[in-house]
Amino acid sequence: MANTTNLNIRVDEELKCKAEAIFAELGLNMSTAMNIFLRCSVRYGGIPFDLRIEQPNAETLAVIDDVNNNRNMSKTFDSVSALMEDLNA
C-alpha cells in the first residue's frame, strides 16, 4: 500500500451533503471520490472536465458586436469639462 497523507479542504456544508449523497448512491465515500478525481486529474494532466464561462445572451452579443464594429457608440469628449457641459445641456 502506498504512503498516504491527509488532505483538508473547506467546502460549503450544503455542497458537501449533496455530494456525499450522490457518492453514497454510487457506493463511494468522500475520500474515495476525491481520490478518483485526483487520479483522473493526474492522468488527464489537468481538470478532467470542461470548465466554461456561461455564454452571453443575444442582447449582450449584439452590444459586443456593436463595440467591436464601432456602431451605436456615444459621442466622445476631449475633456471632462466638455463632457460635463454636454451632460448639463
C-alpha positions, 0 to 999 in steps of 0.5 A: 500500500502506498504512503498516504497523507491527509488532505483538508479542504473547506467546502460549503456544508450544503455542497458537501451533503449533496455530494456525499449523497450522490457518492453514497448512491454510487457506493463511494465515500468522500475520500474515495471520490476525491481520490478518483478525481485526483487520479483522473486529474493526474492522468488527464494532466489537468481538470478532467472536465470542461470548465466554461464561462456561461455564454452571453445572451443575444442582447449582450452579443449584439452590444459586443458586436456593436463595440467591436464594429464601432456602431451605436457608440456615444459621442466622445469628449476631449475633456471632462469639462466638455463632457460635463457641459454636454451632460448639463445641456 
